[in-house]
Amino acid sequence: MKARVTVTLKNGVLDPQGKAIVGALGSLGFEGVGSVRQGKVFDVELDTSDKAKAEANLKAMCEKLLANTVIEDYAVELI
């Protein structure tokens, strides 16, 4: 079973990398970009066909390693 985990900064958390990207896009001639929020995407392949077990394992992975839950949110999608 394959899954995609998307990790993004929580609303209200400063995103200096996103701000730098906005500046770089502007210097490359891309106008009209108001803001950018950067994040991470993990594609995970699991050796199970049990959807509930996969979701539980992915949540545990996010809580323990993939996301800093103090400042980041995550979303799990089975694909």
mmCIF file of the N, C-alpha and C atoms, coordinates in Angstrom:
data_MODEL
# 
_entry.id   MODEL 
# 
loop_
_atom_site.group_PDB 
_atom_site.id 
_atom_site.type_symbol 
_atom_site.label_atom_id 
_atom_site.label_alt_id 
_atom_site.label_comp_id 
_atom_site.label_asym_id 
_atom_site.label_entity_id 
_atom_site.label_seq_id 
_atom_site.pdbx_PDB_ins_code 
_atom_site.Cartn_x 
_atom_site.Cartn_y 
_atom_site.Cartn_z 
_atom_site.occupancy 
_atom_site.B_iso_or_equiv 
_atom_site.pdbx_formal_charge 
_atom_site.auth_seq_id 
_atom_site.auth_comp_id 
_atom_site.auth_asym_id 
_atom_site.auth_atom_id 
_atom_site.pdbx_PDB_model_num 
ATOM 1   N N  . MET A 1 1  ? 0.854  -1.175 0.000   1.00 0.00 ? 1  MET A N  1 
ATOM 2   C CA . MET A 1 1  ? 0.000  0.000  0.000   1.00 0.00 ? 1  MET A CA 1 
ATOM 3   C C  . MET A 1 1  ? 0.900  1.238  0.000   1.00 0.00 ? 1  MET A C  1 
ATOM 4   N N  . LYS A 1 2  ? 0.519  2.216  -0.777  1.00 0.00 ? 2  LYS A N  1 
ATOM 5   C CA . LYS A 1 2  ? 1.279  3.461  -0.862  1.00 0.00 ? 2  LYS A CA 1 
ATOM 6   C C  . LYS A 1 2  ? 0.518  4.581  -0.161  1.00 0.00 ? 2  LYS A C  1 
ATOM 7   N N  . ALA A 1 3  ? 1.291  5.492  0.403   1.00 0.00 ? 3  ALA A N  1 
ATOM 8   C CA . ALA A 1 3  ? 0.693  6.631  1.093   1.00 0.00 ? 3  ALA A CA 1 
ATOM 9   C C  . ALA A 1 3  ? 1.527  7.871  0.817   1.00 0.00 ? 3  ALA A C  1 
ATOM 10  N N  . ARG A 1 4  ? 0.879  8.999  0.943   1.00 0.00 ? 4  ARG A N  1 
ATOM 11  C CA . ARG A 1 4  ? 1.557  10.288 0.820   1.00 0.00 ? 4  ARG A CA 1 
ATOM 12  C C  . ARG A 1 4  ? 1.267  11.072 2.093   1.00 0.00 ? 4  ARG A C  1 
ATOM 13  N N  . VAL A 1 5  ? 2.332  11.545 2.722   1.00 0.00 ? 5  VAL A N  1 
ATOM 14  C CA . VAL A 1 5  ? 2.222  12.362 3.925   1.00 0.00 ? 5  VAL A CA 1 
ATOM 15  C C  . VAL A 1 5  ? 2.691  13.766 3.557   1.00 0.00 ? 5  VAL A C  1 
ATOM 16  N N  . THR A 1 6  ? 1.841  14.751 3.805   1.00 0.00 ? 6  THR A N  1 
ATOM 17  C CA . THR A 1 6  ? 2.176  16.145 3.537   1.00 0.00 ? 6  THR A CA 1 
ATOM 18  C C  . THR A 1 6  ? 2.292  16.867 4.870   1.00 0.00 ? 6  THR A C  1 
ATOM 19  N N  . VAL A 1 7  ? 3.436  17.509 5.083   1.00 0.00 ? 7  VAL A N  1 
ATOM 20  C CA . VAL A 1 7  ? 3.707  18.223 6.330   1.00 0.00 ? 7  VAL A CA 1 
ATOM 21  C C  . VAL A 1 7  ? 3.840  19.702 5.997   1.00 0.00 ? 7  VAL A C  1 
ATOM 22  N N  . THR A 1 8  ? 3.085  20.537 6.703   1.00 0.00 ? 8  THR A N  1 
ATOM 23  C CA . THR A 1 8  ? 3.130  21.980 6.480   1.00 0.00 ? 8  THR A CA 1 
ATOM 24  C C  . THR A 1 8  ? 3.216  22.698 7.823   1.00 0.00 ? 8  THR A C  1 
ATOM 25  N N  . LEU A 1 9  ? 3.732  23.913 7.792   1.00 0.00 ? 9  LEU A N  1 
ATOM 26  C CA . LEU A 1 9  ? 3.781  24.709 9.006   1.00 0.00 ? 9  LEU A CA 1 
ATOM 27  C C  . LEU A 1 9  ? 2.374  25.112 9.422   1.00 0.00 ? 9  LEU A C  1 
ATOM 28  N N  . LYS A 1 10 ? 2.137  25.155 10.718  1.00 0.00 ? 10 LYS A N  1 
ATOM 29  C CA . LYS A 1 10 ? 0.839  25.596 11.226  1.00 0.00 ? 10 LYS A CA 1 
ATOM 30  C C  . LYS A 1 10 ? 0.645  27.072 10.914  1.00 0.00 ? 10 LYS A C  1 
ATOM 31  N N  . ASN A 1 11 ? -0.619 27.478 10.801  1.00 0.00 ? 11 ASN A N  1 
ATOM 32  C CA . ASN A 1 11 ? -0.923 28.895 10.607  1.00 0.00 ? 11 ASN A CA 1 
ATOM 33  C C  . ASN A 1 11 ? -0.376 29.676 11.794  1.00 0.00 ? 11 ASN A C  1 
ATOM 34  N N  . GLY A 1 12 ? 0.212  30.816 11.521  1.00 0.00 ? 12 GLY A N  1 
ATOM 35  C CA . GLY A 1 12 ? 0.767  31.648 12.581  1.00 0.00 ? 12 GLY A CA 1 
ATOM 36  C C  . GLY A 1 12 ? 2.243  31.416 12.836  1.00 0.00 ? 12 GLY A C  1 
ATOM 37  N N  . VAL A 1 13 ? 2.796  30.317 12.314  1.00 0.00 ? 13 VAL A N  1 
ATOM 38  C CA . VAL A 1 13 ? 4.223  30.046 12.462  1.00 0.00 ? 13 VAL A CA 1 
ATOM 39  C C  . VAL A 1 13 ? 4.953  30.748 11.321  1.00 0.00 ? 13 VAL A C  1 
ATOM 40  N N  . LEU A 1 14 ? 5.967  31.523 11.662  1.00 0.00 ? 14 LEU A N  1 
ATOM 41  C CA . LEU A 1 14 ? 6.732  32.237 10.638  1.00 0.00 ? 14 LEU A CA 1 
ATOM 42  C C  . LEU A 1 14 ? 7.407  31.253 9.697   1.00 0.00 ? 14 LEU A C  1 
ATOM 43  N N  . ASP A 1 15 ? 7.455  31.606 8.418   1.00 0.00 ? 15 ASP A N  1 
ATOM 44  C CA . ASP A 1 15 ? 8.037  30.745 7.393   1.00 0.00 ? 15 ASP A CA 1 
ATOM 45  C C  . ASP A 1 15 ? 9.103  31.531 6.627   1.00 0.00 ? 15 ASP A C  1 
ATOM 46  N N  . PRO A 1 16 ? 10.328 31.617 7.177   1.00 0.00 ? 16 PRO A N  1 
ATOM 47  C CA . PRO A 1 16 ? 11.360 32.396 6.492   1.00 0.00 ? 16 PRO A CA 1 
ATOM 48  C C  . PRO A 1 16 ? 11.740 31.837 5.131   1.00 0.00 ? 16 PRO A C  1 
ATOM 49  N N  . GLN A 1 17 ? 11.679 30.521 4.965   1.00 0.00 ? 17 GLN A N  1 
ATOM 50  C CA . GLN A 1 17 ? 11.996 29.940 3.660   1.00 0.00 ? 17 GLN A CA 1 
ATOM 51  C C  . GLN A 1 17 ? 10.934 30.331 2.640   1.00 0.00 ? 17 GLN A C  1 
ATOM 52  N N  . GLY A 1 18 ? 9.677  30.320 3.035   1.00 0.00 ? 18 GLY A N  1 
ATOM 53  C CA . GLY A 1 18 ? 8.609  30.754 2.136   1.00 0.00 ? 18 GLY A CA 1 
ATOM 54  C C  . GLY A 1 18 ? 8.781  32.209 1.731   1.00 0.00 ? 18 GLY A C  1 
ATOM 55  N N  . LYS A 1 19 ? 9.202  33.038 2.694   1.00 0.00 ? 19 LYS A N  1 
ATOM 56  C CA . LYS A 1 19 ? 9.429  34.450 2.400   1.00 0.00 ? 19 LYS A CA 1 
ATOM 57  C C  . LYS A 1 19 ? 10.580 34.616 1.402   1.00 0.00 ? 19 LYS A C  1 
ATOM 58  N N  . ALA A 1 20 ? 11.639 33.825 1.581   1.00 0.00 ? 20 ALA A N  1 
ATOM 59  C CA . ALA A 1 20 ? 12.769 33.868 0.657   1.00 0.00 ? 20 ALA A CA 1 
ATOM 60  C C  . ALA A 1 20 ? 12.352 33.432 -0.745  1.00 0.00 ? 20 ALA A C  1 
ATOM 61  N N  . ILE A 1 21 ? 11.462 32.456 -0.825  1.00 0.00 ? 21 ILE A N  1 
ATOM 62  C CA . ILE A 1 21 ? 10.978 31.987 -2.126  1.00 0.00 ? 21 ILE A CA 1 
ATOM 63  C C  . ILE A 1 21 ? 10.192 33.088 -2.832  1.00 0.00 ? 21 ILE A C  1 
ATOM 64  N N  . VAL A 1 22 ? 9.366  33.809 -2.069  1.00 0.00 ? 22 VAL A N  1 
ATOM 65  C CA . VAL A 1 22 ? 8.612  34.926 -2.662  1.00 0.00 ? 22 VAL A CA 1 
ATOM 66  C C  . VAL A 1 22 ? 9.577  35.941 -3.248  1.00 0.00 ? 22 VAL A C  1 
ATOM 67  N N  . GLY A 1 23 ? 10.635 36.282 -2.503  1.00 0.00 ? 23 GLY A N  1 
ATOM 68  C CA . GLY A 1 23 ? 11.622 37.239 -2.998  1.00 0.00 ? 23 GLY A CA 1 
ATOM 69  C C  . GLY A 1 23 ? 12.330 36.733 -4.241  1.00 0.00 ? 23 GLY A C  1 
ATOM 70  N N  . ALA A 1 24 ? 12.701 35.451 -4.236  1.00 0.00 ? 24 ALA A N  1 
ATOM 71  C CA . ALA A 1 24 ? 13.390 34.876 -5.397  1.00 0.00 ? 24 ALA A CA 1 
ATOM 72  C C  . ALA A 1 24 ? 12.483 34.855 -6.619  1.00 0.00 ? 24 ALA A C  1 
ATOM 73  N N  . LEU A 1 25 ? 11.222 34.513 -6.430  1.00 0.00 ? 25 LEU A N  1 
ATOM 74  C CA . LEU A 1 25 ? 10.282 34.502 -7.556  1.00 0.00 ? 25 LEU A CA 1 
ATOM 75  C C  . LEU A 1 25 ? 10.137 35.903 -8.142  1.00 0.00 ? 25 LEU A C  1 
ATOM 76  N N  . GLY A 1 26 ? 10.063 36.901 -7.258  1.00 0.00 ? 26 GLY A N  1 
ATOM 77  C CA . GLY A 1 26 ? 9.969  38.281 -7.730  1.00 0.00 ? 26 GLY A CA 1 
ATOM 78  C C  . GLY A 1 26 ? 11.192 38.686 -8.533  1.00 0.00 ? 26 GLY A C  1 
ATOM 79  N N  . SER A 1 27 ? 12.383 38.283 -8.073  1.00 0.00 ? 27 SER A N  1 
ATOM 80  C CA . SER A 1 27 ? 13.602 38.653 -8.799  1.00 0.00 ? 27 SER A CA 1 
ATOM 81  C C  . SER A 1 27 ? 13.732 37.896 -10.119 1.00 0.00 ? 27 SER A C  1 
ATOM 82  N N  . LEU A 1 28 ? 13.004 36.794 -10.255 1.00 0.00 ? 28 LEU A N  1 
ATOM 83  C CA . LEU A 1 28 ? 12.993 36.042 -11.518 1.00 0.00 ? 28 LEU A CA 1 
ATOM 84  C C  . LEU A 1 28 ? 11.910 36.535 -12.472 1.00 0.00 ? 28 LEU A C  1 
ATOM 85  N N  . GLY A 1 29 ? 11.174 37.565 -12.045 1.00 0.00 ? 29 GLY A N  1 
ATOM 86  C CA . GLY A 1 29 ? 10.177 38.155 -12.926 1.00 0.00 ? 29 GLY A CA 1 
ATOM 87  C C  . GLY A 1 29 ? 8.760  37.642 -12.726 1.00 0.00 ? 29 GLY A C  1 
ATOM 88  N N  . PHE A 1 30 ? 8.540  36.804 -11.720 1.00 0.00 ? 30 PHE A N  1 
ATOM 89  C CA . PHE A 1 30 ? 7.190  36.308 -11.438 1.00 0.00 ? 30 PHE A CA 1 
ATOM 90  C C  . PHE A 1 30 ? 6.505  37.286 -10.493 1.00 0.00 ? 30 PHE A C  1 
ATOM 91  N N  . GLU A 1 31 ? 5.603  38.091 -11.048 1.00 0.00 ? 31 GLU A N  1 
ATOM 92  C CA . GLU A 1 31 ? 4.922  39.109 -10.258 1.00 0.00 ? 31 GLU A CA 1 
ATOM 93  C C  . GLU A 1 31 ? 3.581  38.587 -9.761  1.00 0.00 ? 31 GLU A C  1 
ATOM 94  N N  . GLY A 1 32 ? 3.090  39.193 -8.720  1.00 0.00 ? 32 GLY A N  1 
ATOM 95  C CA . GLY A 1 32 ? 1.767  38.861 -8.216  1.00 0.00 ? 32 GLY A CA 1 
ATOM 96  C C  . GLY A 1 32 ? 1.741  37.705 -7.236  1.00 0.00 ? 32 GLY A C  1 
ATOM 97  N N  . VAL A 1 33 ? 2.890  37.261 -6.745  1.00 0.00 ? 33 VAL A N  1 
ATOM 98  C CA . VAL A 1 33 ? 2.920  36.195 -5.738  1.00 0.00 ? 33 VAL A CA 1 
ATOM 99  C C  . VAL A 1 33 ? 2.854  36.866 -4.372  1.00 0.00 ? 33 VAL A C  1 
ATOM 100 N N  . GLY A 1 34 ? 1.748  36.679 -3.683  1.00 0.00 ? 34 GLY A N  1 
ATOM 101 C CA . GLY A 1 34 ? 1.556  37.325 -2.389  1.00 0.00 ? 34 GLY A CA 1 
ATOM 102 C C  . GLY A 1 34 ? 2.291  36.636 -1.267  1.00 0.00 ? 34 GLY A C  1 
ATOM 103 N N  . SER A 1 35 ? 2.240  35.314 -1.242  1.00 0.00 ? 35 SER A N  1 
ATOM 104 C CA . SER A 1 35 ? 2.934  34.582 -0.191  1.00 0.00 ? 35 SER A CA 1 
ATOM 105 C C  . SER A 1 35 ? 3.150  33.134 -0.627  1.00 0.00 ? 35 SER A C  1 
ATOM 106 N N  . VAL A 1 36 ? 4.108  32.502 0.025   1.00 0.00 ? 36 VAL A N  1 
ATOM 107 C CA . VAL A 1 36 ? 4.409  31.094 -0.208  1.00 0.00 ? 36 VAL A CA 1 
ATOM 108 C C  . VAL A 1 36 ? 4.605  30.445 1.158   1.00 0.00 ? 36 VAL A C  1 
ATOM 109 N N  . ARG A 1 37 ? 4.025  29.279 1.352   1.00 0.00 ? 37 ARG A N  1 
ATOM 110 C CA . ARG A 1 37 ? 4.268  28.470 2.551   1.00 0.00 ? 37 ARG A CA 1 
ATOM 111 C C  . ARG A 1 37 ? 4.913  27.184 2.062   1.00 0.00 ? 37 ARG A C  1 
ATOM 112 N N  . GLN A 1 38 ? 6.091  26.884 2.562   1.00 0.00 ? 38 GLN A N  1 
ATOM 113 C CA . GLN A 1 38 ? 6.788  25.686 2.123   1.00 0.00 ? 38 GLN A CA 1 
ATOM 114 C C  . GLN A 1 38 ? 6.464  24.524 3.065   1.00 0.00 ? 38 GLN A C  1 
ATOM 115 N N  . GLY A 1 39 ? 6.674  23.317 2.577   1.00 0.00 ? 39 GLY A N  1 
ATOM 116 C CA . GLY A 1 39 ? 6.411  22.131 3.379   1.00 0.00 ? 39 GLY A CA 1 
ATOM 117 C C  . GLY A 1 39 ? 7.217  20.951 2.875   1.00 0.00 ? 39 GLY A C  1 
ATOM 118 N N  . LYS A 1 40 ? 6.810  19.762 3.295   1.00 0.00 ? 40 LYS A N  1 
ATOM 119 C CA . LYS A 1 40 ? 7.505  18.529 2.918   1.00 0.00 ? 40 LYS A CA 1 
ATOM 120 C C  . LYS A 1 40 ? 6.474  17.504 2.482   1.00 0.00 ? 40 LYS A C  1 
ATOM 121 N N  . VAL A 1 41 ? 6.875  16.637 1.557   1.00 0.00 ? 41 VAL A N  1 
ATOM 122 C CA . VAL A 1 41 ? 6.025  15.530 1.121   1.00 0.00 ? 41 VAL A CA 1 
ATOM 123 C C  . VAL A 1 41 ? 6.835  14.245 1.237   1.00 0.00 ? 41 VAL A C  1 
ATOM 124 N N  . PHE A 1 42 ? 6.237  13.235 1.860   1.00 0.00 ? 42 PHE A N  1 
ATOM 125 C CA . PHE A 1 42 ? 6.856  11.920 1.981   1.00 0.00 ? 42 PHE A CA 1 
ATOM 126 C C  . PHE A 1 42 ? 5.975  10.905 1.283   1.00 0.00 ? 42 PHE A C  1 
ATOM 127 N N  . ASP A 1 43 ? 6.538  10.147 0.359   1.00 0.00 ? 43 ASP A N  1 
ATOM 128 C CA . ASP A 1 43 ? 5.840  9.022  -0.256  1.00 0.00 ? 43 ASP A CA 1 
ATOM 129 C C  . ASP A 1 43 ? 6.338  7.762  0.448   1.00 0.00 ? 43 ASP A C  1 
ATOM 130 N N  . VAL A 1 44 ? 5.416  7.048  1.065   1.00 0.00 ? 44 VAL A N  1 
ATOM 131 C CA . VAL A 1 44 ? 5.762  5.896  1.890   1.00 0.00 ? 44 VAL A CA 1 
ATOM 132 C C  . VAL A 1 44 ? 5.083  4.662  1.313   1.00 0.00 ? 44 VAL A C  1 
ATOM 133 N N  . GLU A 1 45 ? 5.833  3.587  1.189   1.00 0.00 ? 45 GLU A N  1 
ATOM 134 C CA . GLU A 1 45 ? 5.270  2.309  0.750   1.00 0.00 ? 45 GLU A CA 1 
ATOM 135 C C  . GLU A 1 45 ? 5.248  1.371  1.952   1.00 0.00 ? 45 GLU A C  1 
ATOM 136 N N  . LEU A 1 46 ? 4.062  0.859  2.267   1.00 0.00 ? 46 LEU A N  1 
ATOM 137 C CA . LEU A 1 46 ? 3.871  -0.009 3.425   1.00 0.00 ? 46 LEU A CA 1 
ATOM 138 C C  . LEU A 1 46 ? 3.579  -1.436 2.979   1.00 0.00 ? 46 LEU A C  1 
ATOM 139 N N  . ASP A 1 47 ? 4.066  -2.402 3.756   1.00 0.00 ? 47 ASP A N  1 
ATOM 140 C CA . ASP A 1 47 ? 3.834  -3.818 3.458   1.00 0.00 ? 47 ASP A CA 1 
ATOM 141 C C  . ASP A 1 47 ? 2.592  -4.322 4.188   1.00 0.00 ? 47 ASP A C  1 
ATOM 142 N N  . THR A 1 48 ? 1.464  -3.696 3.920   1.00 0.00 ? 48 THR A N  1 
ATOM 143 C CA . THR A 1 48 ? 0.198  -4.126 4.507   1.00 0.00 ? 48 THR A CA 1 
ATOM 144 C C  . THR A 1 48 ? -0.939 -3.754 3.569   1.00 0.00 ? 48 THR A C  1 
ATOM 145 N N  . SER A 1 49 ? -2.015 -4.491 3.663   1.00 0.00 ? 49 SER A N  1 
ATOM 146 C CA . SER A 1 49 ? -3.209 -4.134 2.897   1.00 0.00 ? 49 SER A CA 1 
ATOM 147 C C  . SER A 1 49 ? -4.334 -3.704 3.840   1.00 0.00 ? 49 SER A C  1 
ATOM 148 N N  . ASP A 1 50 ? -4.050 -3.661 5.137   1.00 0.00 ? 50 ASP A N  1 
ATOM 149 C CA . ASP A 1 50 ? -5.012 -3.261 6.158   1.00 0.00 ? 50 ASP A CA 1 
ATOM 150 C C  . ASP A 1 50 ? -5.006 -1.736 6.276   1.00 0.00 ? 50 ASP A C  1 
ATOM 151 N N  . LYS A 1 51 ? -6.077 -1.113 5.783   1.00 0.00 ? 51 LYS A N  1 
ATOM 152 C CA . LYS A 1 51 ? -6.156 0.346  5.735   1.00 0.00 ? 51 LYS A CA 1 
ATOM 153 C C  . LYS A 1 51 ? -6.058 0.972  7.124   1.00 0.00 ? 51 LYS A C  1 
ATOM 154 N N  . ALA A 1 52 ? -6.769 0.427  8.092   1.00 0.00 ? 52 ALA A N  1 
ATOM 155 C CA . ALA A 1 52 ? -6.761 0.986  9.448   1.00 0.00 ? 52 ALA A CA 1 
ATOM 156 C C  . ALA A 1 52 ? -5.367 0.887  10.073  1.00 0.00 ? 52 ALA A C  1 
ATOM 157 N N  . LYS A 1 53 ? -4.697 -0.249 9.880   1.00 0.00 ? 53 LYS A N  1 
ATOM 158 C CA . LYS A 1 53 ? -3.351 -0.429 10.421  1.00 0.00 ? 53 LYS A CA 1 
ATOM 159 C C  . LYS A 1 53 ? -2.378 0.540  9.747   1.00 0.00 ? 53 LYS A C  1 
ATOM 160 N N  . ALA A 1 54 ? -2.509 0.705  8.435   1.00 0.00 ? 54 ALA A N  1 
ATOM 161 C CA . ALA A 1 54 ? -1.636 1.614  7.697   1.00 0.00 ? 54 ALA A CA 1 
ATOM 162 C C  . ALA A 1 54 ? -1.803 3.039  8.210   1.00 0.00 ? 54 ALA A C  1 
ATOM 163 N N  . GLU A 1 55 ? -3.042 3.488  8.374   1.00 0.00 ? 55 GLU A N  1 
ATOM 164 C CA . GLU A 1 55 ? -3.289 4.841  8.857   1.00 0.00 ? 55 GLU A CA 1 
ATOM 165 C C  . GLU A 1 55 ? -2.747 5.043  10.264  1.00 0.00 ? 55 GLU A C  1 
ATOM 166 N N  . ALA A 1 56 ? -2.911 4.046  11.126  1.00 0.00 ? 56 ALA A N  1 
ATOM 167 C CA . ALA A 1 56 ? -2.395 4.138  12.491  1.00 0.00 ? 56 ALA A CA 1 
ATOM 168 C C  . ALA A 1 56 ? -0.871 4.214  12.490  1.00 0.00 ? 56 ALA A C  1 
ATOM 169 N N  . ASN A 1 57 ? -0.233 3.392  11.671  1.00 0.00 ? 57 ASN A N  1 
ATOM 170 C CA . ASN A 1 57 ? 1.228  3.412  11.585  1.00 0.00 ? 57 ASN A CA 1 
ATOM 171 C C  . ASN A 1 57 ? 1.740  4.743  11.032  1.00 0.00 ? 57 ASN A C  1 
ATOM 172 N N  . LEU A 1 58 ? 1.073  5.256  10.015  1.00 0.00 ? 58 LEU A N  1 
ATOM 173 C CA . LEU A 1 58 ? 1.489  6.531  9.433   1.00 0.00 ? 58 LEU A CA 1 
ATOM 174 C C  . LEU A 1 58 ? 1.332  7.670  10.433  1.00 0.00 ? 58 LEU A C  1 
ATOM 175 N N  . LYS A 1 59 ? 0.249  7.660  11.190  1.00 0.00 ? 59 LYS A N  1 
ATOM 176 C CA . LYS A 1 59 ? 0.056  8.686  12.215  1.00 0.00 ? 59 LYS A CA 1 
ATOM 177 C C  . LYS A 1 59 ? 1.175  8.607  13.248  1.00 0.00 ? 59 LYS A C  1 
ATOM 178 N N  . ALA A 1 60 ? 1.531  7.392  13.669  1.00 0.00 ? 60 ALA A N  1 
ATOM 179 C CA . ALA A 1 60 ? 2.616  7.224  14.638  1.00 0.00 ? 60 ALA A CA 1 
ATOM 180 C C  . ALA A 1 60 ? 3.942  7.712  14.059  1.00 0.00 ? 60 ALA A C  1 
ATOM 181 N N  . MET A 1 61 ? 4.183  7.433  12.774  1.00 0.00 ? 61 MET A N  1 
ATOM 182 C CA . MET A 1 61 ? 5.411  7.902  12.114  1.00 0.00 ? 61 MET A CA 1 
ATOM 183 C C  . MET A 1 61 ? 5.484  9.427  12.128  1.00 0.00 ? 61 MET A C  1 
ATOM 184 N N  . CYS A 1 62 ? 4.358  10.062 11.842  1.00 0.00 ? 62 CYS A N  1 
ATOM 185 C CA . CYS A 1 62 ? 4.314  11.525 11.833  1.00 0.00 ? 62 CYS A CA 1 
ATOM 186 C C  . CYS A 1 62 ? 4.552  12.091 13.227  1.00 0.00 ? 62 CYS A C  1 
ATOM 187 N N  . GLU A 1 63 ? 3.893  11.505 14.212  1.00 0.00 ? 63 GLU A N  1 
ATOM 188 C CA . GLU A 1 63 ? 4.005  11.996 15.586  1.00 0.00 ? 63 GLU A CA 1 
ATOM 189 C C  . GLU A 1 63 ? 5.417  11.823 16.132  1.00 0.00 ? 63 GLU A C  1 
ATOM 190 N N  . LYS A 1 64 ? 6.114  10.767 15.710  1.00 0.00 ? 64 LYS A N  1 
ATOM 191 C CA . LYS A 1 64 ? 7.431  10.457 16.272  1.00 0.00 ? 64 LYS A CA 1 
ATOM 192 C C  . LYS A 1 64 ? 8.602  10.993 15.455  1.00 0.00 ? 64 LYS A C  1 
ATOM 193 N N  . LEU A 1 65 ? 8.434  11.167 14.135  1.00 0.00 ? 65 LEU A N  1 
ATOM 194 C CA . LEU A 1 65 ? 9.582  11.527 13.316  1.00 0.00 ? 65 LEU A CA 1 
ATOM 195 C C  . LEU A 1 65 ? 9.302  12.513 12.186  1.00 0.00 ? 65 LEU A C  1 
ATOM 196 N N  . LEU A 1 66 ? 8.293  12.250 11.388  1.00 0.00 ? 66 LEU A N  1 
ATOM 197 C CA . LEU A 1 66 ? 8.126  13.000 10.146  1.00 0.00 ? 66 LEU A CA 1 
ATOM 198 C C  . LEU A 1 66 ? 7.700  14.449 10.339  1.00 0.00 ? 66 LEU A C  1 
ATOM 199 N N  . ALA A 1 67 ? 6.966  14.734 11.413  1.00 0.00 ? 67 ALA A N  1 
ATOM 200 C CA . ALA A 1 67 ? 6.477  16.095 11.647  1.00 0.00 ? 67 ALA A CA 1 
ATOM 201 C C  . ALA A 1 67 ? 6.842  16.552 13.050  1.00 0.00 ? 67 ALA A C  1 
ATOM 202 N N  . ASN A 1 68 ? 7.186  17.823 13.161  1.00 0.00 ? 68 ASN A N  1 
ATOM 203 C CA . ASN A 1 68 ? 7.351  18.447 14.473  1.00 0.00 ? 68 ASN A CA 1 
ATOM 204 C C  . ASN A 1 68 ? 5.980  19.016 14.823  1.00 0.00 ? 68 ASN A C  1 
ATOM 205 N N  . THR A 1 69 ? 5.200  18.254 15.585  1.00 0.00 ? 69 THR A N  1 
ATOM 206 C CA . THR A 1 69 ? 3.795  18.600 15.791  1.00 0.00 ? 69 THR A CA 1 
ATOM 207 C C  . THR A 1 69 ? 3.581  19.861 16.616  1.00 0.00 ? 69 THR A C  1 
ATOM 208 N N  . VAL A 1 70 ? 4.644  20.408 17.169  1.00 0.00 ? 70 VAL A N  1 
ATOM 209 C CA . VAL A 1 70 ? 4.524  21.688 17.875  1.00 0.00 ? 70 VAL A CA 1 
ATOM 210 C C  . VAL A 1 70 ? 4.278  22.809 16.871  1.00 0.00 ? 70 VAL A C  1 
ATOM 211 N N  . ILE A 1 71 ? 4.965  22.736 15.718  1.00 0.00 ? 71 ILE A N  1 
ATOM 212 C CA . ILE A 1 71 ? 4.861  23.824 14.738  1.00 0.00 ? 71 ILE A CA 1 
ATOM 213 C C  . ILE A 1 71 ? 4.344  23.372 13.380  1.00 0.00 ? 71 ILE A C  1 
ATOM 214 N N  . GLU A 1 72 ? 4.122  22.060 13.197  1.00 0.00 ? 72 GLU A N  1 
ATOM 215 C CA . GLU A 1 72 ? 3.705  21.547 11.895  1.00 0.00 ? 72 GLU A CA 1 
ATOM 216 C C  . GLU A 1 72 ? 2.423  20.726 11.991  1.00 0.00 ? 72 GLU A C  1 
ATOM 217 N N  . ASP A 1 73 ? 1.639  20.801 10.936  1.00 0.00 ? 73 ASP A N  1 
ATOM 218 C CA . ASP A 1 73 ? 0.476  19.938 10.742  1.00 0.00 ? 73 ASP A CA 1 
ATOM 219 C C  . ASP A 1 73 ? 0.851  18.901 9.693   1.00 0.00 ? 73 ASP A C  1 
ATOM 220 N N  . TYR A 1 74 ? 0.127  17.787 9.687   1.00 0.00 ? 74 TYR A N  1 
ATOM 221 C CA . TYR A 1 74 ? 0.361  16.775 8.662   1.00 0.00 ? 74 TYR A CA 1 
ATOM 222 C C  . TYR A 1 74 ? -0.959 16.195 8.190   1.00 0.00 ? 74 TYR A C  1 
ATOM 223 N N  . ALA A 1 75 ? -0.934 15.700 6.960   1.00 0.00 ? 75 ALA A N  1 
ATOM 224 C CA . ALA A 1 75 ? -2.103 15.048 6.367   1.00 0.00 ? 75 ALA A CA 1 
ATOM 225 C C  . ALA A 1 75 ? -1.621 13.747 5.733   1.00 0.00 ? 75 ALA A C  1 
ATOM 226 N N  . VAL A 1 76 ? -2.382 12.692 5.945   1.00 0.00 ? 76 VAL A N  1 
ATOM 227 C CA . VAL A 1 76 ? -2.050 11.366 5.415   1.00 0.00 ? 76 VAL A CA 1 
ATOM 228 C C  . VAL A 1 76 ? -3.072 11.000 4.344   1.00 0.00 ? 76 VAL A C  1 
ATOM 229 N N  . GLU A 1 77 ? -2.578 10.554 3.216   1.00 0.00 ? 77 GLU A N  1 
ATOM 230 C CA . GLU A 1 77 ? -3.449 10.138 2.114   1.00 0.00 ? 77 GLU A CA 1 
ATOM 231 C C  . GLU A 1 77 ? -2.988 8.774  1.607   1.00 0.00 ? 77 GLU A C  1 
ATOM 232 N N  . LEU A 1 78 ? -3.880 7.790  1.649   1.00 0.00 ? 78 LEU A N  1 
ATOM 233 C CA . LEU A 1 78 ? -3.589 6.486  1.087   1.00 0.00 ? 78 LEU A CA 1 
ATOM 234 C C  . LEU A 1 78 ? -3.861 6.535  -0.404  1.00 0.00 ? 78 LEU A C  1 
ATOM 235 N N  . ILE A 1 79 ? -2.879 6.092  -1.207  1.00 0.00 ? 79 ILE A N  1 
ATOM 236 C CA . ILE A 1 79 ? -3.033 6.163  -2.673  1.00 0.00 ? 79 ILE A CA 1 
ATOM 237 C C  . ILE A 1 79 ? -2.837 4.805  -3.309  1.00 0.00 ? 79 ILE A C  1 
# 
